[in-house]
Amino acid sequence: MTSRRTFLHTTALTGVAAAMAPNALWAGTRPAKDKLGVALVGLGYYSTDLLAPALQKTKNCYLAGIVTGTPAKAEKWKKQYNIPDKNIYSYQTFDQIANNPDIDVIYVVLPPSMHEEYVVRAAKAGKHVWVEKPMAVTAKECQNMIDACNKNKVSLAVGYRLHHEPNTQEYVKSLRDGKIGKIQMVSCSAGYLDNRTDHWKQKKEMGGGVMYDMGVYVLQGARLATGEEPIAVTAQQYTTRPDIYKNGLDETSMAQLVFPSGARAAVQSSYGMNMNFLDVTGSKGTLRMEPYSAYNGQKGVWSGNGGKIEHPYEVPWQQTKQMDDDAEAIMNKKPMLVPGEEGLRDIKIVEAIYEAARTGKQVKIS
């Protein structure tokens, strides 16, 4: 897998400037549509099992095209979803997508190390961009992605499905309304036992490591619960399987965040254990969400007789809602619910966590 990705990445670079049609002009003058055409870039598990099925249920967008380096996948998807040949691209022909009016949005679902390149190229092609989390490997890459989309007058959204999820939205609103008083402590965990050995998540050069992947969920849990940005962090990282998680790659990450109000958060993420919950303690009560960041089944319980939070639905409803919301925002020229700046904030914290774990010292976050 790595050798194929490396080959595709290298050969794709030769075609960056090959077919750039007028882009910013097209982005600003494209005709209005009832539904936006979405092209998925990268046809791994998340695209195959969740995004493509979700796009069969969306009201504001539809699966219009694909980008893949595997001819067999292209043929399978073509037949399964009736995708026209002209809407099927390889990584070498990716930039020609600028000439295709069927494609309005490019959804980048690649390893994190490739996000910056393909988001920037999508923006230069005059297409709106959605990108999976983590947004990128560094804050600098995130900023480059934001700048490219701004320059080319296209929207940029990060695939944070929980922002669109009703259980999450309800608990955030209730906390803002003071249901449990002033927030004092947050504990959030997200992890699962990953027995793979040759996935990008186990490869540092591809943006692997649990803090980038599952860690983003727990950072969101702490930030959404407090409504604040952390100002300092201490952290610890370790692995119980050094034959898989090599060269400092984290199998488990733990961090302690300090917020301006005095609130604290303890967050944990892991590829070595199953855990998924959010606990929030306030001056007047508590909230527990379990599971917290799953694809469905979220449940919340307030302390005492405060009631429950439970909006049931089936997979892949979250992804359907996320893409419908983002497509509607584009069509109505409204701000994205999760713009690039939100992904950038998390990656700044992730970088601080890695530094804190490496140095054993508290790291300030500007």
C-alpha positions as CSV (number, residue, x, y, z in Angstrom):
1,M,0.0,0.0,0.0
2,T,2.7,2.4,0.9
3,S,4.7,1.9,-2.3
4,R,1.6,2.4,-4.4
5,R,0.7,5.6,-2.6
6,T,4.2,6.9,-2.9
7,F,4.2,6.1,-6.6
8,L,0.9,7.8,-7.1
9,H,1.9,10.8,-5.1
10,T,5.1,11.2,-7.1
11,T,3.6,10.8,-10.5
12,A,0.7,13.1,-9.6
13,L,3.1,16.0,-9.0
14,T,4.0,16.0,-12.6
15,G,0.5,16.8,-13.6
16,V,-0.2,19.7,-11.2
17,A,0.0,22.4,-13.9
18,A,-1.2,20.3,-16.8
19,A,-4.8,21.3,-17.1
20,M,-5.7,24.3,-14.9
21,A,-8.8,25.9,-16.4
22,P,-10.0,29.3,-15.3
23,N,-10.8,28.6,-11.7
24,A,-11.7,31.5,-9.4
25,L,-13.8,33.0,-12.2
26,W,-15.7,29.7,-12.6
27,A,-16.1,29.4,-8.8
28,G,-17.8,32.8,-8.7
29,T,-20.0,32.4,-11.8
30,R,-21.1,28.7,-11.7
31,P,-24.9,28.4,-12.2
32,A,-27.2,27.6,-9.3
33,K,-28.0,23.9,-8.8
34,D,-30.6,22.0,-6.9
35,K,-27.9,19.4,-5.8
36,L,-24.2,19.7,-5.8
37,G,-22.0,17.0,-7.4
38,V,-19.4,15.6,-5.0
39,A,-16.2,13.8,-6.1
40,L,-14.6,11.5,-3.5
41,V,-10.8,11.5,-3.6
42,G,-9.5,8.2,-2.1
43,L,-11.8,5.1,-2.0
44,G,-10.7,3.5,1.2
45,Y,-13.0,2.3,4.1
46,Y,-14.5,5.6,5.0
47,S,-15.5,6.5,1.4
48,T,-16.6,3.0,0.6
49,D,-18.5,2.1,3.7
50,L,-19.8,5.4,4.9
51,L,-19.5,8.4,2.5
52,A,-20.7,6.7,-0.6
53,P,-23.8,5.1,1.1
54,A,-24.5,8.4,2.8
55,L,-24.5,10.2,-0.6
56,Q,-27.3,7.9,-1.7
57,K,-29.5,9.5,1.0
58,T,-28.5,13.2,0.8
59,K,-30.9,15.8,-0.4
60,N,-28.5,18.6,-1.3
61,C,-25.7,16.7,-3.0
62,Y,-24.9,13.5,-4.8
63,L,-22.0,11.2,-5.7
64,A,-20.9,12.7,-9.1
65,G,-17.3,11.4,-9.4
66,I,-14.4,9.6,-8.0
67,V,-10.6,9.9,-7.9
68,T,-8.6,6.6,-7.4
69,G,-5.3,5.1,-8.3
70,T,-6.8,1.6,-8.6
71,P,-8.5,0.7,-11.9
72,A,-10.4,-2.2,-10.4
73,K,-11.9,0.2,-7.8
74,A,-12.9,2.6,-10.6
75,E,-14.6,-0.1,-12.5
76,K,-16.5,-1.4,-9.5
77,W,-17.7,2.1,-8.4
78,K,-18.6,2.9,-12.0
79,K,-21.0,0.0,-12.1
80,Q,-22.3,0.2,-8.5
81,Y,-23.1,4.0,-8.6
82,N,-23.5,4.5,-12.4
83,I,-20.7,7.1,-12.6
84,P,-20.0,8.4,-16.1
85,D,-16.5,7.7,-17.5
86,K,-15.9,11.4,-17.8
87,N,-16.3,11.8,-14.0
88,I,-13.7,9.1,-13.1
89,Y,-10.2,10.4,-12.5
90,S,-6.8,9.0,-11.5
91,Y,-4.3,10.9,-9.4
92,Q,-2.4,11.7,-12.6
93,T,-5.5,13.3,-14.3
94,F,-6.8,14.9,-11.1
95,D,-6.3,18.5,-12.2
96,Q,-8.5,18.0,-15.3
97,I,-11.4,18.0,-12.9
98,A,-11.3,21.8,-13.2
99,N,-13.0,21.4,-16.6
100,N,-15.9,19.3,-15.3
101,P,-19.1,21.2,-14.5
102,D,-20.6,18.1,-12.9
103,I,-18.2,18.3,-10.0
104,D,-18.9,21.1,-7.5
105,V,-17.2,19.7,-4.4
106,I,-14.1,17.7,-4.0
107,Y,-14.0,15.6,-0.8
108,V,-10.4,14.7,0.2
109,V,-10.4,11.3,2.0
110,L,-6.7,10.5,1.8
111,P,-4.0,9.9,4.5
112,P,-3.3,13.2,6.3
113,S,0.1,13.7,4.8
114,M,-1.7,14.2,1.4
115,H,-4.4,16.6,2.5
116,E,-2.6,19.8,1.9
117,E,-1.6,18.9,-1.7
118,Y,-5.0,17.8,-2.8
119,V,-7.0,20.5,-1.0
120,V,-4.8,23.2,-2.6
121,R,-5.1,21.6,-6.0
122,A,-8.9,21.3,-5.6
123,A,-9.1,24.9,-4.7
124,K,-7.0,25.9,-7.8
125,A,-9.4,23.9,-9.9
126,G,-12.2,26.2,-8.7
127,K,-14.0,23.5,-6.6
128,H,-15.3,23.7,-3.1
129,V,-13.5,21.5,-0.8
130,W,-14.3,19.1,2.1
131,V,-11.5,17.4,3.8
132,E,-11.5,14.6,6.3
133,K,-10.0,14.9,9.8
134,P,-7.3,15.4,10.9
135,M,-7.2,18.5,8.6
136,A,-3.4,18.1,8.1
137,V,-0.2,17.2,9.8
138,T,1.0,20.7,10.7
139,A,-0.7,24.0,11.5
140,K,1.3,25.5,8.6
141,E,-0.3,23.0,6.2
142,C,-3.7,23.9,7.5
143,Q,-3.1,27.6,7.0
144,N,-1.9,27.0,3.4
145,M,-5.1,25.1,2.7
146,I,-7.2,28.0,4.1
147,D,-5.3,30.5,2.1
148,A,-5.6,28.6,-1.1
149,C,-9.4,28.3,-0.7
150,N,-9.7,32.0,0.2
151,K,-7.6,33.0,-2.8
152,N,-9.7,30.9,-5.2
153,K,-13.0,32.0,-3.6
154,V,-14.1,28.5,-2.7
155,S,-15.5,27.1,0.5
156,L,-13.5,24.8,2.8
157,A,-15.1,22.5,5.4
158,V,-13.5,19.9,7.7
159,G,-15.3,16.6,8.1
160,Y,-16.2,16.9,11.8
161,R,-19.4,15.0,11.7
162,L,-20.2,15.5,15.4
163,H,-20.8,19.3,14.9
164,H,-23.8,18.3,12.8
165,E,-24.9,15.6,15.2
166,P,-28.1,16.3,17.3
167,N,-26.9,14.8,20.6
168,T,-23.7,16.8,20.4
169,Q,-25.6,19.9,19.5
170,E,-28.0,19.5,22.4
171,Y,-25.4,19.0,25.1
172,V,-23.3,21.9,23.8
173,K,-26.4,24.2,23.9
174,S,-27.4,23.0,27.4
175,L,-23.9,23.6,28.7
176,R,-23.9,27.1,27.2
177,D,-27.3,27.7,28.8
178,G,-25.8,27.0,32.2
179,K,-27.6,23.7,32.9
180,I,-24.7,22.4,35.2
181,G,-23.3,25.8,36.1
182,K,-19.7,26.9,35.5
183,I,-17.7,24.2,33.8
184,Q,-14.9,23.0,36.1
185,M,-13.6,19.7,34.7
186,V,-13.9,17.7,31.5
187,S,-12.7,14.1,30.9
188,C,-13.0,12.7,27.3
189,S,-11.7,9.5,25.9
190,A,-11.8,7.9,22.4
191,G,-10.1,4.7,21.5
192,Y,-10.3,1.3,20.0
193,L,-8.1,-1.8,19.6
194,D,-6.5,-1.5,16.2
195,N,-4.7,-4.7,15.2
196,R,-3.6,-3.5,11.8
197,T,0.1,-3.2,11.2
198,D,0.4,-1.7,7.7
199,H,-2.2,1.1,7.6
200,W,-1.4,4.8,7.3
201,K,-2.4,5.2,10.9
202,Q,0.7,3.2,11.8
203,K,3.0,5.2,9.5
204,K,4.5,8.4,10.8
205,E,5.3,9.7,7.3
206,M,1.7,9.4,6.3
207,G,0.3,11.3,9.3
208,G,-0.2,8.3,11.5
209,G,-0.4,8.3,15.3
210,V,-3.5,8.2,17.5
211,M,-3.4,11.9,18.5
212,Y,-4.0,13.0,14.9
213,D,-6.9,10.6,14.4
214,M,-8.8,9.7,17.6
215,G,-7.2,12.6,19.5
216,V,-9.1,15.2,17.5
217,Y,-12.3,13.8,18.9
218,V,-11.2,14.3,22.5
219,L,-9.9,17.8,21.8
220,Q,-13.2,18.6,20.3
221,G,-14.9,17.2,23.4
222,A,-13.0,19.4,25.7
223,R,-13.3,22.5,23.5
224,L,-17.0,22.1,22.9
225,A,-17.7,21.5,26.6
226,T,-15.9,24.5,27.9
227,G,-16.5,26.8,25.0
228,E,-13.0,27.9,25.3
229,E,-9.5,27.4,23.7
230,P,-6.8,25.9,25.9
231,I,-3.9,28.0,26.9
232,A,-1.5,25.4,28.1
233,V,-1.0,21.6,28.0
234,T,1.0,18.8,29.5
235,A,1.0,15.4,27.9
236,Q,2.2,11.8,27.9
237,Q,2.5,9.2,25.1
238,Y,3.4,5.6,25.0
239,T,3.0,2.3,23.1
240,T,2.6,-1.3,24.3
241,R,3.5,-2.5,20.7
242,P,6.7,-0.9,19.7
243,D,7.0,-3.3,16.8
244,I,4.0,-1.5,15.2
245,Y,4.2,2.0,16.6
246,K,7.8,2.9,15.9
247,N,10.0,6.0,15.9
248,G,8.0,7.8,18.6
249,L,4.6,7.1,17.0
250,D,1.9,7.2,19.6
251,E,-0.4,4.3,20.3
252,T,-1.8,6.0,23.3
253,S,-1.8,9.7,24.1
254,M,-3.0,11.5,27.2
255,A,-3.1,15.3,27.7
256,Q,-4.1,17.7,30.4
257,L,-5.5,21.0,29.2
258,V,-5.8,24.4,31.0
259,F,-8.5,26.8,29.9
260,P,-8.7,30.6,30.6
261,S,-11.7,30.3,32.9
262,G,-9.7,27.9,35.2
263,A,-11.4,24.8,33.8
264,R,-9.3,21.7,33.3
265,A,-9.6,18.8,30.9
266,A,-8.0,15.4,30.8
267,V,-8.2,13.7,27.4
268,Q,-7.2,10.3,26.3
269,S,-7.0,8.6,22.9
270,S,-5.7,5.1,22.0
271,Y,-5.3,2.4,19.4
272,G,-4.7,-0.1,22.2
273,M,-7.9,0.0,24.1
274,N,-11.7,0.5,23.7
275,M,-13.1,3.7,25.3
276,N,-15.5,6.3,24.3
277,F,-17.1,8.8,26.7
278,L,-17.3,12.4,27.7
279,D,-17.7,13.5,31.4
280,V,-18.4,17.2,32.2
281,T,-18.4,18.5,35.8
282,G,-19.9,21.9,36.6
283,S,-20.6,23.9,39.7
284,K,-24.2,22.7,39.7
285,G,-24.1,19.2,38.3
286,T,-22.6,16.8,35.8
287,L,-23.2,15.4,32.3
288,R,-22.0,12.0,30.9
289,M,-22.1,11.1,27.3
290,E,-21.5,7.5,26.4
291,P,-20.7,6.6,23.7
292,Y,-19.6,10.1,22.8
293,S,-18.0,10.0,19.3
294,A,-19.5,6.8,17.8
295,Y,-21.3,6.7,14.5
296,N,-24.5,6.2,16.3
297,G,-26.0,5.3,19.7
298,Q,-25.0,8.5,21.5
299,K,-26.6,8.9,24.9
300,G,-26.3,11.5,27.6
301,V,-27.3,11.6,31.2
302,W,-27.5,14.6,33.4
303,S,-26.9,14.3,37.2
304,G,-29.9,14.0,39.5
305,N,-33.2,14.3,37.7
306,G,-31.8,16.3,34.9
307,G,-33.0,14.0,32.2
308,K,-31.4,12.3,29.2
309,I,-30.0,13.2,25.8
310,E,-30.8,10.5,23.1
311,H,-31.6,11.1,19.5
312,P,-31.4,7.7,17.8
313,Y,-30.6,7.1,14.1
314,E,-28.9,4.6,11.9
315,V,-25.4,4.6,10.2
316,P,-24.5,6.6,8.1
317,W,-26.9,9.3,9.1
318,Q,-24.2,11.5,10.6
319,Q,-22.3,11.6,7.3
320,T,-25.5,12.3,5.4
321,K,-26.4,15.2,7.7
322,Q,-22.9,16.6,7.5
323,M,-22.7,16.6,3.8
324,D,-26.3,18.0,3.4
325,D,-25.5,20.8,5.8
326,D,-22.3,21.7,4.1
327,A,-23.9,21.6,0.6
328,E,-26.7,23.8,1.8
329,A,-24.3,26.3,3.2
330,I,-22.5,26.4,-0.2
331,M,-25.7,26.8,-2.2
332,N,-27.0,29.6,0.1
333,K,-23.5,31.2,0.3
334,K,-23.4,30.9,4.1
335,P,-20.4,30.2,6.4
336,M,-19.5,26.5,6.8
337,L,-20.4,25.0,10.2
338,V,-16.8,23.6,10.5
339,P,-14.5,25.9,8.4
340,G,-10.8,25.3,8.0
341,E,-10.0,27.5,10.9
342,E,-11.7,25.0,13.2
343,G,-9.4,22.2,12.0
344,L,-6.4,24.5,12.3
345,R,-7.2,25.2,16.0
346,D,-7.1,21.5,16.7
347,I,-3.8,20.9,14.9
348,K,-2.2,23.7,16.8
349,I,-3.2,21.9,20.0
350,V,-2.0,18.5,18.6
351,E,1.4,20.0,17.9
352,A,1.6,21.4,21.4
353,I,0.7,18.0,22.8
354,Y,3.5,16.3,20.9
355,E,6.0,18.9,22.1
356,A,4.8,18.5,25.7
357,A,5.1,14.7,25.5
358,R,8.5,15.0,24.0
359,T,9.9,17.5,26.5
360,G,8.0,16.5,29.6
361,K,7.2,20.2,30.2
362,Q,4.0,22.3,30.1
363,V,3.6,24.0,26.7
364,K,1.8,27.3,26.3
365,I,-0.7,27.5,23.4
366,S,-1.1,30.9,21.7
